[in-house]
Amino acid sequence: MKPSRAFKTRRVVAAIEMVGGAVGVVLAVMIARQLSSAAHLQIWLSLLWVGTPFLLSLAAGILLWRDTALGQGLSLLVLALQVPVVINPSFGYFFNSGLALRVMHSPAGWSSYAELGSQFHMGWAEAVSGPTIGVNVAALALAALLLAAIPTDEGAGPIAGNEGVDAHLPADRASSNQQSSA
């Protein structure tokens, strides 16, 4: 039997998350090795902070590759974390794991940034003249594709409606549920 388009879509998203997560973890480890001579607790905690989103991406990709409901939900969370781009004089945040196409607006006008790779930035007291607000269009598109590719039939993941709920209930609760929904 030929794999469905939805299955292939979930596999593509999973691969992007796994590669992006692995690249981010490797970069965090490389930075840790370079800074290991200055092994202050603050440095190690910040490296753990930087590596966490990439570990989350890697785990989401692995679980989505296995086609689990947890992988579907975790992947949607990881993609949602990649959508916002906020940079202003007091705070800055952006994150991408594997793929980014940021469209942003700042006092200088509209701009875009594309990347195959992994980045995580969160900082305070940014050295910018004004606010920059944007979205990672690639993460938004992957989230929409993944939502469309998540099965909604019986036994589906966390995104399903009530169609599959009764399959997981004991027989007496399932029949009362069907009567109350009629």
Secondary structure, DSSP 8 states (H G I E B T S, - for coil): ----HHHHHHHHHHHHHHHHHHHHHHHHHHHHHHHGGG--HHHHHHHHHHHHHHHHHHHHHHHHHTT-HHHHHHHHHHHHHHSEEEE-SSEEEEEEEEEEEEEEEETTEEEEEEEEEEEEEEEES---SS-EEEEEHHHHHHHHHHHHHS--STT--TT--GGGTGGGS-HHHHHHHHHHT-
